[in-house]
């Protein structure tokens, strides 16, 4: 992104790949990083007991 002359990023949404968040904050120290909501839900699903999973996933 720096090679394309991007000077600053205000916010990024990532899937929290290893070191990706750290790299962004190193190159763009003013930026804020947020994990994608879809990825947060998927990650939380592993902690929901199977009988409650259908209720958890309903919107």
DRENPA-3360 file (N, C-alpha, C; in nm, 2 decimals, always signed):
BEGIN
1 = XXXXXXXX = +0.08/-0.12/+0.00/+0.00/+0.00/+0.00/+0.09/+0.13/+0.00 ~ +0.20/+0.12/+0.07/+0.29/+0.23/+0.07/+0.34/+0.26/-0.07 ~ +0.37/+0.15/-0.14/+0.42/+0.16/-0.28/+0.32/+0.23/-0.37 ~ +0.19/+0.22/-0.33/+0.09/+0.29/-0.41/+0.06/+0.43/-0.36 ~ +0.15/+0.48/-0.28/+0.14/+0.61/-0.22/+0.03/+0.64/-0.13 ~ -0.02/+0.54/-0.06/-0.12/+0.56/+0.04/-0.05/+0.61/+0.17 ~ -0.09/+0.73/+0.22/-0.02/+0.79/+0.33/-0.07/+0.75/+0.46 ~ -0.20/+0.72/+0.47/-0.26/+0.69/+0.60/-0.38/+0.61/+0.58;
9 = XXXXXXXX = -0.41/+0.52/+0.68/-0.53/+0.44/+0.68/-0.59/+0.47/+0.82 ~ -0.72/+0.50/+0.81/-0.79/+0.53/+0.94/-0.83/+0.41/+1.01 ~ -0.89/+0.31/+0.94/-0.94/+0.19/+1.00/-0.93/+0.07/+0.91 ~ -0.89/-0.04/+0.96/-0.88/-0.16/+0.88/-0.97/-0.27/+0.94 ~ -1.03/-0.35/+0.86/-1.10/-0.47/+0.91/-1.03/-0.59/+0.86 ~ -0.98/-0.68/+0.95/-0.91/-0.79/+0.91/-0.97/-0.92/+0.96 ~ -0.92/-1.03/+0.91/-0.96/-1.16/+0.97/-0.86/-1.21/+1.07 ~ -0.77/-1.12/+1.12/-0.67/-1.14/+1.22/-0.57/-1.25/+1.19;
17 = XXXXXXXX = -0.52/-1.24/+1.06/-0.42/-1.33/+1.02/-0.29/-1.30/+1.11 ~ -0.21/-1.41/+1.13/-0.09/-1.39/+1.21/-0.01/-1.27/+1.16 ~ +0.02/-1.18/+1.25/+0.11/-1.07/+1.23/+0.06/-0.96/+1.13 ~ -0.06/-0.98/+1.08/-0.12/-0.89/+0.98/-0.15/-0.76/+1.05 ~ -0.21/-0.77/+1.17/-0.25/-0.65/+1.25/-0.12/-0.58/+1.29 ~ -0.02/-0.65/+1.34/+0.10/-0.59/+1.38/+0.17/-0.51/+1.26 ~ +0.17/-0.57/+1.15/+0.23/-0.51/+1.03/+0.16/-0.38/+0.99 ~ +0.03/-0.38/+1.00/-0.05/-0.26/+0.96/-0.02/-0.15/+1.06;
25 = XXXXXXXX = -0.01/-0.19/+1.19/+0.01/-0.08/+1.29/+0.16/-0.03/+1.29 ~ +0.25/-0.12/+1.24/+0.39/-0.07/+1.22/+0.40/+0.03/+1.11 ~ +0.34/-0.01/+1.00/+0.35/+0.08/+0.88/+0.26/+0.20/+0.89 ~ +0.14/+0.18/+0.94/+0.04/+0.29/+0.96/+0.01/+0.31/+1.11 ~ +0.09/+0.37/+1.19/+0.07/+0.37/+1.33/-0.05/+0.44/+1.38 ~ -0.11/+0.53/+1.30/-0.23/+0.60/+1.34/-0.36/+0.52/+1.32 ~ -0.35/+0.41/+1.25/-0.47/+0.33/+1.21/-0.53/+0.25/+1.32 ~ -0.66/+0.23/+1.32/-0.72/+0.14/+1.41/-0.76/+0.01/+1.34;
33 = XXXXXXXX = -0.75/-0.10/+1.41/-0.78/-0.23/+1.34/-0.90/-0.29/+1.42 ~ -0.99/-0.35/+1.34/-1.10/-0.42/+1.39/-1.11/-0.56/+1.32 ~ -1.14/-0.66/+1.40/-1.16/-0.79/+1.34/-1.30/-0.80/+1.27 ~ -1.31/-0.85/+1.16/-1.43/-0.86/+1.08/-1.54/-0.93/+1.16 ~ -1.66/-0.88/+1.16/-1.77/-0.94/+1.24/-1.80/-1.08/+1.20 ~ -1.79/-1.11/+1.08/-1.82/-1.25/+1.03/-1.71/-1.35/+1.10 ~ -1.59/-1.30/+1.10/-1.48/-1.39/+1.16/-1.50/-1.40/+1.31 ~ -1.55/-1.29/+1.37/-1.57/-1.30/+1.52/-1.68/-1.40/+1.55;
41 = XXXXXXXX = -1.79/-1.40/+1.47/-1.90/-1.49/+1.49/-1.85/-1.63/+1.47 ~ -1.78/-1.66/+1.36/-1.72/-1.79/+1.33/-1.63/-1.84/+1.45 ~ -1.55/-1.75/+1.50/-1.46/-1.79/+1.61/-1.54/-1.82/+1.73 ~ -1.64/-1.74/+1.76/-1.73/-1.76/+1.88/-1.81/-1.89/+1.87 ~ -1.84/-1.94/+1.75/-1.92/-2.06/+1.74/-1.85/-2.18/+1.80 ~ -1.72/-2.19/+1.81/-1.66/-2.31/+1.87/-1.68/-2.32/+2.02 ~ -1.73/-2.21/+2.08/-1.75/-2.21/+2.22/-1.90/-2.24/+2.26 ~ -1.98/-2.25/+2.16/-2.13/-2.27/+2.18/-2.16/-2.42/+2.17;
49 = XXXXXXXX = -2.23/-2.47/+2.27/-2.26/-2.61/+2.27/-2.35/-2.64/+2.15 ~ -2.34/-2.76/+2.10/-2.41/-2.80/+1.98/-2.57/-2.77/+1.98 ~ -2.63/-2.80/+2.10/-2.77/-2.79/+2.11/-2.82/-2.64/+2.10 ~ -2.73/-2.55/+2.13/-2.76/-2.40/+2.13/-2.71/-2.33/+2.00 ~ -2.64/-2.40/+1.92/-2.58/-2.34/+1.80/-2.68/-2.28/+1.70 ~ -2.79/-2.35/+1.68/-2.89/-2.30/+1.58/-2.95/-2.17/+1.64 ~ -2.98/-2.16/+1.77/-3.03/-2.03/+1.83/-2.92/-1.92/+1.82 ~ -2.80/-1.96/+1.84/-2.69/-1.86/+1.84/-2.68/-1.80/+1.70;
57 = XXX = -2.69/-1.88/+1.60/-2.67/-1.83/+1.46/-2.79/-1.76/+1.40 ~ -2.90/-1.76/+1.46/-3.02/-1.69/+1.41/-3.01/-1.54/+1.43 ~ -3.05/-1.47/+1.33/-3.04/-1.32/+1.34/-3.18/-1.27/+1.34;
% end
